[in-house]
Amino acid sequence: MDEDDEEVDADDVEDGETEGAEEEEEGSADEEDLEAIAEEQEGSDDSDEEEHYLKSKDTFDRHFSDMVTPLLAPKVAVVELAGNKWKSVSYEDPVLKRVEKFDTDNVEGQRKDAKTKKNKRMDLESLMVKQRIQSHWSEVNKSALESSPSSTSKIFTPLQEALIEPINEYRDILFSNRSMQNAKEIRNIYTLHALNHVFKTRDRILKNSGKLQRHQQNPNPSAVVPEFRDQGFTRPKVLIILPFKNTVVDVVESLIALSGSTQQDNKKRFFDEFGADEDQEDDPKNQDRPADFLETFRGNIDDHFRVGIKFTRKTLKLYSDFYSADLILASPLGLKTVIGADGDKKRDFDFLASIEMVIVDQTDDMLMQNWDHLETLFEYMNLIPKDAHGCDFSRVRNWSLDGRAKYVRQTLLFSNSLTPEINALFKKFSRNVAGKLRITQAYESGSIVDVVPLVQQSFNRIETRTLVQADENRFQYFINQTLPQLRRSAVTQTHTMIFVPSYFDFVRLRNYFTENKYSFAAICEYTTNANVSRARSSFFHGEVSFLLYTERFHYFRRYNIRGTFHLTFYGLPDHPQFYPEMLNLLALPAGTEKSRSKHVGATGLEDRAMSCTALFTKYDLLKLQRIVGTERASSMCKQEGRDLFVFT
């Protein structure tokens, strides 16, 4: 290890890694691990890897064994040649809703609707779940089962039963139907799968190490040395990416319970750093916030963290050094600060070289953070490491040595909604030869039904030929069509909020308003509390005509902006609930008659003198579906000869 690497390790200690930890060869074992394997090995034979692969019915062996290496080439060729144009089969599932199945065996097939097959009853034994996990699953999943009245199984909820089969087959999954209600079910099922994978990996390596050790003790010098290729370059096998520390606490608690560990190293330190302060739990400012806000921002919402977890027979070791860890829990920002950027002296990403499973939960929440950090993690995953890190190359699988680990890695994305960014991430980095599923849903009526005030809502479609031109066309339409209409009326030129989803569009509009000396205030995620209060007060009392307001600020604060009579959506929000939330601001009391009529020159102005305008392009179809419903959105984007759609 060179001097630069030593500096990186020192920084990791400060950020929560185990002090004094050394790189550990993946095949090495703790004493209690060896005891557990010795118990499991009673009666086992010394069959080689090929024999074991041929006998095994476990999807873990069928997917990750070194024996699949010669089978990868034709499937990898299919993945690369197909690119983003994999042929798919679509079908409706009573639980999952819309399922689009991509398979390397279906590339030359035709896209068609298929009847969903009847899933057989799933149980832990048939899924090859390790016995030491099975004994704790019912207790861990008890609350999820109780909250699912339609469940007929004592093991899984209907959603878990529908998801566990493709997950256990190691397919990639983009699940965009996550909600506050099913979050616990999803978290439990991917925690079960991740821990089962870790235990199987460790047990396989240790069993093979035992066989090699027995061979070395064999006095017969002519005996053939068995070859076991059962590991990667580095030890970490599972990466779970989460947006905030509060969800990490839930996952770690499930891991502790499922693993059956009797000892947890650094447990107090973990809950001190990741737990919530009493002040955070009882903040009176949050009492009038929506339920989804309270769920997302409960507890500790720090978004800069990373923690390695190592499992042994009886112990779960938190804050293990990454190269000694089996599983890593981290935020995009937490790992980006370790990965660094080109030219940085201190950077490290070799620990991502042998990740076999990556799980991203609350993916849509990461859109409100720095999305580039998440993409960076995937770009640096499954690369050939720069240093050996104590690796026994004689045990490394051939498909890892060939640089094909990314075609075996399983990627699981869970999101409350599907966005172009999430879709693009899945298309670009999901290269799994086992295939993939994209799970979505149709929206019957959309969030527009939650609008309370009786206000005319005008949706204006902006014509644009390409996605590259969309931003410029939107800006020109707004300054040439929408803004002049707002300023032309004595009613709409005051108390008008302009909701801007993108920060870059916000900056552009703010500069335009400043250059043209418009009367306006601006609130974004970078605005100080003092300036936020000043802007809200000025807008409420009519001292400024317009308020520029970003979606990201609303996501993190959820303020009720009083004094809003007119609302313009420069773009549709990614979060569908924000549309009715913003319109419902129009129904809020706006203060005294004097403050309301100060700049409109109409003392008899009624609450019903309100308006709403929303701008969209055909590339906003996914956002529009969640607001007005799938069928309406499709018609609004495709209908010719009409670009104005009015709802009341």
C-alpha positions in Angstrom: 0.0 0.0 0.0 1.5 3.3 -1.0 1.5 6.6 0.8 -1.6 7.9 -0.9 -3.6 4.8 0.1 -2.6 5.2 3.7 -4.0 8.8 3.6 -7.3 7.6 2.2 -7.6 5.0 5.0 -6.9 7.7 7.6 -9.8 9.8 6.1 -12.1 6.8 6.2 -11.4 6.4 9.9 -12.6 9.9 10.5 -15.7 9.3 8.5 -16.7 6.1 10.4 -14.6 3.2 9.1 -12.9 0.8 11.6 -9.8 2.3 13.0 -6.7 0.1 12.4 -8.5 -2.2 10.0 -6.4 -4.0 7.5 -7.2 -5.3 4.1 -8.5 -8.9 4.5 -8.1 -11.5 1.8 -11.6 -12.7 0.9 -10.9 -16.3 1.4 -9.7 -15.8 5.0 -12.0 -16.8 7.9 -12.6 -15.9 11.4 -12.5 -18.7 14.0 -16.3 -18.7 14.6 -16.8 -18.8 10.8 -14.7 -22.0 10.6 -16.7 -23.5 13.5 -20.0 -22.9 11.6 -18.6 -24.4 8.4 -17.2 -27.4 10.2 -20.7 -28.2 11.4 -22.2 -27.8 7.9 -19.5 -29.9 6.3 -20.4 -33.0 8.2 -21.3 -35.6 5.6 -20.2 -33.3 2.7 -18.1 -34.7 -0.2 -15.2 -33.2 -2.0 -16.8 -32.8 -5.3 -15.3 -30.2 -7.6 -16.9 -27.0 -8.8 -18.2 -28.4 -12.0 -19.9 -31.3 -10.2 -21.5 -29.0 -7.7 -22.7 -26.7 -10.5 -24.3 -29.6 -12.4 -26.0 -30.9 -9.3 -27.2 -27.6 -7.9 -30.7 -26.2 -8.3 -29.9 -23.0 -6.4 -30.2 -19.9 -8.6 -27.2 -18.5 -6.7 -24.9 -21.3 -8.1 -26.5 -21.2 -11.5 -25.9 -17.5 -11.9 -22.6 -16.8 -10.2 -20.6 -20.1 -10.5 -17.4 -19.9 -12.5 -18.9 -22.6 -14.7 -21.2 -20.0 -16.4 -18.1 -18.3 -17.9 -18.3 -20.1 -21.3 -22.0 -19.5 -21.4 -21.7 -15.8 -20.9 -20.1 -14.9 -24.3 -23.3 -15.4 -26.5 -25.5 -13.7 -23.9 -23.1 -10.7 -23.5 -23.0 -10.4 -27.3 -26.8 -10.2 -27.3 -26.8 -7.5 -24.6 -24.2 -5.4 -26.4 -25.7 -5.8 -29.8 -29.2 -5.1 -28.5 -28.1 -2.1 -26.6 -31.1 -0.2 -25.4 -33.4 -2.0 -27.9 -33.9 -5.3 -26.1 -37.1 -6.9 -27.2 -39.6 -7.2 -24.4 -42.8 -9.1 -23.5 -45.4 -7.1 -21.6 -48.1 -8.4 -19.4 -50.5 -7.3 -16.6 -49.9 -8.8 -13.1 -52.7 -8.5 -10.5 -50.2 -7.4 -7.9 -47.2 -5.8 -9.8 -49.5 -4.0 -12.4 -47.7 -3.5 -15.6 -44.6 -5.7 -16.2 -42.2 -5.4 -19.1 -39.9 -8.4 -19.2 -36.6 -8.2 -21.1 -34.7 -11.4 -21.8 -31.5 -12.2 -23.7 -33.4 -15.2 -25.2 -36.1 -12.9 -26.6 -34.1 -10.4 -28.5 -35.3 -11.7 -31.9 -38.9 -12.1 -30.7 -41.7 -9.7 -31.2 -43.1 -7.4 -28.6 -46.5 -8.8 -27.5 -48.9 -8.9 -24.6 -48.5 -12.1 -22.7 -50.7 -13.6 -20.0 -49.0 -13.6 -16.6 -48.1 -17.1 -15.5 -49.5 -18.4 -12.3 -46.8 -18.0 -9.7 -46.3 -21.0 -7.6 -46.4 -20.7 -3.8 -43.1 -19.4 -2.6 -41.6 -20.6 0.7 -38.2 -20.0 2.2 -37.0 -23.5 1.7 -37.8 -23.7 -2.0 -36.1 -20.3 -2.4 -32.9 -21.9 -0.8 -32.8 -19.3 2.0 -30.1 -20.2 4.5 -31.5 -21.9 7.6 -30.2 -19.3 10.0 -32.2 -16.6 8.2 -35.4 -18.7 7.9 -35.7 -19.0 11.7 -35.9 -15.2 12.1 -37.9 -14.1 9.0 -41.4 -14.5 10.5 -40.6 -12.1 13.3 -38.9 -9.5 11.1 -41.8 -9.6 8.5 -44.6 -9.7 11.1 -45.5 -6.0 10.9 -45.6 -6.1 7.1 -47.9 -9.1 7.1 -50.2 -7.5 9.7 -50.5 -4.3 7.6 -51.4 -6.3 4.5 -55.0 -7.5 5.0 -55.1 -9.2 1.6 -52.3 -11.5 2.5 -53.1 -15.2 2.6 -49.6 -16.4 3.2 -47.9 -16.6 6.6 -44.5 -15.9 5.0 -44.9 -13.2 2.4 -47.4 -10.4 1.6 -48.8 -10.6 -2.0 -46.3 -7.9 -3.2 -43.4 -9.8 -1.6 -44.6 -13.1 -3.1 -44.8 -11.4 -6.6 -41.3 -9.9 -6.3 -39.3 -12.6 -4.6 -39.3 -15.0 -7.6 -37.7 -12.7 -10.1 -35.4 -11.3 -7.4 -34.3 -14.8 -6.4 -33.6 -15.5 -10.1 -31.1 -12.7 -10.0 -32.9 -10.6 -12.6 -32.5 -6.8 -12.7 -35.7 -5.0 -11.5 -36.9 -1.4 -11.9 -39.9 -1.2 -9.6 -41.6 2.2 -9.8 -44.7 1.4 -7.8 -43.1 2.0 -4.4 -45.2 3.9 -1.9 -45.3 4.9 1.7 -47.6 2.0 2.4 -45.5 -0.8 0.8 -42.0 0.6 1.7 -41.6 -1.8 4.6 -42.5 -4.9 2.6 -40.0 -3.9 -0.1 -37.3 -3.2 2.4 -37.8 -6.5 4.2 -37.6 -8.5 0.9 -34.4 -7.0 -0.4 -32.8 -7.2 3.0 -33.6 -10.9 3.1 -32.2 -11.4 -0.4 -29.0 -9.4 0.3 -28.2 -11.2 3.5 -29.0 -14.6 1.9 -26.5 -13.8 -0.9 -23.8 -12.7 1.6 -24.2 -15.9 3.6 -24.1 -18.2 0.6 -21.0 -16.4 -0.8 -19.1 -16.7 2.5 -20.1 -20.3 3.1 -19.1 -21.4 -0.4 -15.7 -19.7 0.0 -15.1 -21.2 3.4 -16.2 -24.6 2.4 -13.9 -24.6 -0.6 -11.0 -23.3 1.6 -11.6 -26.2 3.9 -11.4 -28.7 1.0 -8.1 -27.1 -0.1 -6.8 -27.3 3.4 -7.6 -31.0 3.6 -5.8 -31.5 0.3 -2.7 -29.8 1.6 -2.8 -32.2 4.5 -3.0 -35.2 2.2 0.3 -37.1 2.3 -0.3 -38.3 -1.3 1.9 -36.0 -3.5 0.3 -37.3 -6.7 -3.2 -36.1 -5.7 -4.6 -33.5 -8.1 -5.0 -30.1 -6.6 -8.6 -29.0 -6.9 -9.4 -25.6 -8.4 -12.0 -23.4 -6.9 -12.9 -20.1 -8.5 -15.5 -18.8 -6.1 -14.7 -15.1 -5.4 -14.0 -11.7 -6.8 -11.1 -9.3 -6.6 -12.4 -7.7 -3.3 -14.6 -8.8 -0.5 -17.7 -6.5 -0.7 -20.5 -8.3 -2.5 -23.6 -6.2 -1.8 -24.0 -2.4 -2.0 -27.2 -0.8 -0.7 -27.6 2.8 -1.7 -30.1 5.0 0.4 -30.7 8.7 0.4 -30.9 9.4 4.2 -29.6 7.9 7.4 -33.1 7.3 8.7 -33.6 4.4 6.3 -30.2 3.0 7.1 -31.4 2.5 10.7 -34.3 0.4 9.5 -32.1 -1.7 7.2 -29.5 -2.4 9.9 -32.2 -3.3 12.4 -33.5 -5.9 9.9 -30.0 -7.2 9.2 -29.3 -7.7 12.9 -32.6 -9.5 13.4 -32.4 -11.7 10.3 -28.7 -12.6 10.9 -29.4 -13.9 14.4 -26.1 -12.4 15.5 -25.7 -12.4 19.3 -23.1 -9.7 19.2 -23.0 -6.4 17.2 -19.7 -4.5 17.2 -19.9 -0.7 17.3 -23.7 -0.9 17.7 -23.9 2.0 20.2 -21.7 4.1 17.9 -23.9 3.4 15.0 -27.2 4.4 16.7 -25.5 7.5 18.2 -24.5 8.6 14.7 -27.5 7.4 12.7 -30.3 7.7 15.2 -32.5 10.8 15.6 -32.3 13.4 18.3 -35.4 14.0 20.4 -35.6 17.5 19.1 -35.8 16.1 15.5 -38.6 13.7 16.4 -40.8 16.3 18.2 -40.3 19.3 15.9 -43.6 21.3 16.1 -43.0 22.8 12.7 -43.7 19.5 11.0 -47.1 18.9 12.5 -48.9 20.4 9.5 -46.7 18.7 6.9 -48.1 16.0 4.6 -47.8 12.4 5.6 -45.2 11.6 2.9 -43.0 14.4 4.1 -43.1 13.2 7.6 -42.2 9.7 6.5 -39.3 10.8 4.3 -37.9 13.3 6.8 -38.4 11.4 10.0 -35.4 11.0 12.2 -31.9 11.7 10.9 -31.9 13.0 7.4 -28.1 13.4 6.9 -27.3 12.4 3.4 -23.5 12.0 3.8 -22.7 8.5 5.2 -21.1 5.2 4.4 -20.7 2.1 6.6 -19.2 -1.3 5.9 -20.8 -4.4 7.6 -19.0 -7.7 8.1 -20.8 -10.9 9.1 -19.4 -13.9 11.0 -21.2 -16.8 12.6 -22.3 -14.9 15.7 -21.2 -11.3 15.1 -22.3 -8.4 13.0 -19.4 -5.9 12.7 -20.5 -2.4 11.9 -17.9 0.1 10.6 -15.8 -2.6 9.1 -13.1 -1.4 6.6 -14.6 -1.6 3.1 -12.0 -4.3 2.1 -13.1 -6.4 5.1 -16.8 -5.8 4.7 -19.4 -8.1 3.1 -22.0 -5.4 2.6 -21.8 -1.6 2.3 -24.6 0.8 3.2 -24.0 4.3 1.8 -25.5 7.4 0.2 -24.4 8.6 -3.2 -22.6 11.6 -1.6 -21.0 9.4 1.0 -19.3 7.2 -1.7 -18.6 10.0 -4.1 -16.4 11.6 -1.6 -14.3 8.4 -1.4 -14.3 7.8 -5.2 -13.3 11.4 -5.8 -12.7 12.8 -9.3 -10.1 12.6 -12.0 -6.9 14.3 -10.8 -7.7 13.9 -7.1 -4.7 12.7 -5.0 -6.9 10.8 -2.5 -9.4 8.5 -4.2 -10.4 4.9 -4.0 -13.0 2.8 -5.8 -11.4 -0.7 -5.9 -13.9 -1.8 -3.2 -16.6 -1.7 -5.9 -14.7 -4.1 -8.2 -16.6 -7.2 -7.1 -20.1 -5.9 -6.2 -22.5 -8.7 -7.3 -25.7 -7.0 -6.1 -26.6 -3.3 -6.0 -29.8 -2.1 -4.4 -31.1 1.5 -4.7 -34.1 2.3 -2.6 -36.0 5.6 -2.7 -34.4 6.3 -6.0 -36.8 9.2 -6.8 -35.6 11.0 -3.6 -32.1 11.0 -5.0 -33.3 13.1 -7.9 -33.7 15.9 -5.3 -30.0 15.4 -4.3 -27.2 15.3 -6.8 -28.1 12.7 -9.4 -24.7 12.8 -10.9 -23.3 11.2 -7.8 -25.5 8.1 -8.3 -24.4 7.8 -11.9 -20.8 8.1 -10.9 -21.1 5.1 -8.5 -22.4 2.9 -11.4 -19.6 4.0 -13.7 -17.0 2.9 -11.2 -18.6 -0.4 -10.4 -17.1 -3.7 -11.5 -13.9 -2.2 -12.9 -10.6 -4.2 -12.7 -8.9 -2.9 -9.5 -5.7 -1.0 -9.6 -4.2 -2.8 -6.5 -4.3 -6.4 -5.5 -5.6 -5.8 -1.9 -4.5 -9.2 -0.8 -6.5 -11.0 -3.5 -5.8 -14.7 -4.2 -6.1 -14.6 -8.0 -6.2 -18.4 -8.2 -9.7 -18.2 -6.6 -11.1 -15.3 -8.8 -13.8 -16.3 -11.2 -12.9 -16.2 -14.8 -15.8 -13.9 -15.7 -14.3 -11.4 -13.2 -10.9 -11.7 -14.7 -12.4 -11.2 -18.2 -14.0 -7.9 -17.0 -17.5 -9.3 -17.4 -18.7 -8.8 -13.8 -21.2 -6.1 -14.8 -23.0 -8.7 -16.9 -23.6 -10.8 -13.9 -24.3 -8.1 -11.3 -27.9 -7.8 -10.2 -29.4 -4.3 -10.0 -32.5 -3.5 -8.0 -34.1 -0.1 -8.2 -37.1 0.9 -6.1 -38.8 4.2 -6.8 -42.2 5.9 -6.1 -42.4 6.9 -9.8 -40.7 6.5 -13.1 -38.8 9.4 -14.5 -36.6 9.8 -17.6 -33.5 10.0 -15.4 -34.3 6.7 -13.6 -35.3 5.0 -16.9 -32.0 6.1 -18.5 -30.0 4.9 -15.5 -31.6 1.5 -15.8 -31.1 1.2 -19.5 -27.5 2.2 -19.4 -26.3 0.2 -16.4 -28.6 -2.8 -16.4 -26.6 -5.3 -18.5 -27.6 -8.5 -16.6 -27.6 -11.6 -18.8 -30.3 -13.1 -16.5 -32.7 -10.5 -17.9 -34.6 -7.6 -16.4 -38.1 -6.4 -15.4 -39.5 -2.9 -15.6 -42.5 -2.7 -13.4 -44.9 0.3 -13.7 -48.5 1.1 -13.4 -51.3 3.0 -15.2 -52.8 6.0 -13.5 -56.6 6.2 -13.8 -57.2 9.8 -12.8 -53.9 11.1 -11.5 -53.3 13.5 -8.6 -55.4 16.3 -10.2 -58.4 14.8 -8.3 -56.9 16.0 -5.1 -57.2 19.7 -6.1 -59.6 21.4 -3.6 -60.3 24.9 -4.9 -62.5 25.4 -8.0 -60.0 26.9 -10.3 -59.6 26.6 -14.1 -56.5 24.7 -14.9 -55.0 25.3 -18.4 -52.4 22.9 -19.7 -50.4 24.4 -22.6 -48.5 22.0 -24.9 -45.3 23.4 -26.3 -44.3 22.1 -29.7 -40.7 20.8 -29.9 -39.0 18.5 -32.3 -36.3 17.1 -30.2 -35.5 16.7 -26.5 -32.4 18.8 -27.0 -34.6 21.8 -28.1 -37.2 21.3 -25.4 -35.6 23.6 -22.8 -35.0 26.5 -25.2 -38.5 26.1 -26.7 -40.0 26.2 -23.2 -38.2 29.3 -22.3 -39.1 31.1 -25.5 -42.8 30.1 -25.1 -42.8 31.4 -21.6 -41.3 34.8 -22.2 -43.2 35.3 -25.5 -46.6 33.8 -24.6 -47.2 33.1 -21.0 -45.4 36.0 -19.3 -47.0 38.7 -21.5 -50.5 37.3 -20.7 -49.8 37.4 -17.0 -48.6 41.0 -17.1 -51.4 42.1 -19.5 -54.1 41.6 -16.8 -54.5 43.7 -13.8 -55.5 40.6 -11.9 -52.8 38.1 -12.9 -49.8 40.5 -12.8 -49.7 40.3 -9.0 -49.6 37.4 -6.4 -48.4 35.0 -9.1 -46.2 32.1 -8.2 -44.1 30.5 -10.9 -43.2 26.9 -10.0 -39.9 25.8 -11.6 -38.8 22.1 -11.3 -35.2 22.6 -12.6 -32.7 24.7 -10.8 -31.0 25.6 -14.1 -34.3 26.9 -15.4 -34.8 28.8 -12.2 -31.4 30.6 -12.6 -32.3 31.4 -16.2 -35.7 32.9 -15.3 -34.2 34.8 -12.3 -31.6 36.4 -14.6 -34.3 37.3 -17.2 -36.6 38.8 -14.5 -33.6 40.8 -13.1 -32.5 42.1 -16.5 -36.0 43.2 -17.4 -36.6 44.8 -13.9 -39.7 42.8 -13.0 -41.1 43.0 -9.5 -40.3 39.5 -8.1 -38.9 37.5 -5.3 -37.1 34.1 -5.6 -36.9 31.1 -3.4 -34.7 28.1 -4.1 -32.9 25.3 -2.2 -29.9 27.6 -1.7 -31.8 30.5 -0.3 -31.0 31.4 3.3 -33.7 31.2 5.9 -33.6 35.0 6.3 -34.1 35.6 2.6 -36.9 33.0 2.5 -38.8 34.8 5.2 -38.2 38.1 3.5 -39.4 36.8 0.1 -42.5 35.1 1.6 -43.5 38.3 3.4 -43.0 40.5 0.3 -45.1 38.1 -1.8 -47.8 37.8 0.9 -48.2 41.6 1.2 -48.2 42.2 -2.5 -44.9 44.1 -2.4 -43.6 42.0 -5.3 -45.7 40.7 -8.2 -44.1 37.3 -8.9 -42.5 34.6 -6.8 -40.1 32.1 -8.5 -40.2 28.9 -6.5 -38.3 25.6 -7.1 -39.5 22.1 -6.7 -36.5 21.0 -4.8 -37.1 23.7 -2.1 -40.7 22.5 -1.8 -39.5 18.9 -1.5 -37.3 19.8 1.5 -39.5 22.4 3.2 -43.2 22.0 2.2 -44.0 25.6 3.1 -47.6 26.9 2.6 -46.9 30.0 0.6 -49.8 32.3 1.5 -50.8 35.1 -0.8 -50.8 33.0 -4.0 -53.8 33.8 -6.3 -52.3 32.7 -9.6 -50.1 29.7 -10.3 -47.9 29.0 -13.3 -46.0 25.7 -13.7 -43.0 26.4 -15.8 -42.7 22.7 -15.9 -44.6 19.8 -14.4 -43.3 18.5 -11.0 -41.6 15.1 -10.8 -43.6 14.4 -7.6 -47.3 14.2 -8.6 -48.5 15.2 -5.1 -46.9 18.6 -5.5 -49.4 19.6 -8.2 -52.5 19.5 -5.9 -50.4 20.8 -3.0 -49.5 23.9 -4.9 -53.0 24.5 -6.2 -54.4 24.0 -2.8 -52.4 27.0 -1.7 -54.9 29.1 -3.7 -57.5 28.2 -1.1 -55.5 29.4 1.9 -56.6 32.7 3.6 -54.4 35.4 2.2 -54.6 38.0 4.9 -56.6 41.2 5.1 -58.6 42.7 2.3 -56.1 45.6 2.2 -53.1 43.4 1.6 -55.0 41.4 -1.1 -56.1 44.5 -3.0 -53.1 46.7 -2.6 -51.7 46.0 -6.1 -54.7 44.7 -8.0 -56.8 47.8 -7.6 -60.0 45.8 -7.0 -61.3 45.9 -3.4 -64.0 43.4 -4.3 -61.6 40.7 -5.4 -63.1 37.3 -4.6 -61.2 34.1 -3.7 -62.5 32.6 -7.0 -60.4 35.1 -9.0 -57.7 32.5 -9.3 -56.0 30.8 -12.2 -53.5 28.0 -13.0 -51.4 27.5 -16.1 -49.1 24.5 -16.7 -46.6 24.2 -19.5 -45.6 20.8 -20.9 -44.0 19.1 -23.9 -44.5 15.6 -25.3 -41.3 14.6 -23.5 -43.2 15.3 -20.2 -45.5 12.3 -20.7 -44.4 10.4 -17.6 -45.0 13.5 -15.4 -48.3 14.2 -17.1 -49.6 10.7 -16.6 -49.2 11.0 -12.8 -51.1 14.2 -12.8 -54.0 13.8 -15.2 -54.0 10.0 -15.8 -52.4 7.7 -18.3 -55.1 7.9 -21.1 -55.6 11.6 -20.8 -51.8 12.3 -20.9 -51.4 10.1 -24.0 -54.1 12.0 -25.8 -52.8 15.4 -24.7 -49.3 14.6 -26.0 -50.4 13.2 -29.3 -53.5 15.1 -30.3 -53.0 17.2 -33.4 -54.4 20.6 -34.0 -54.8 21.4 -30.3 -52.3 22.6 -27.8 -54.6 23.9 -25.0 -56.3 21.6 -22.5 -58.6 22.9 -19.8 -59.7 21.2 -16.5 -62.0 22.7 -13.9 
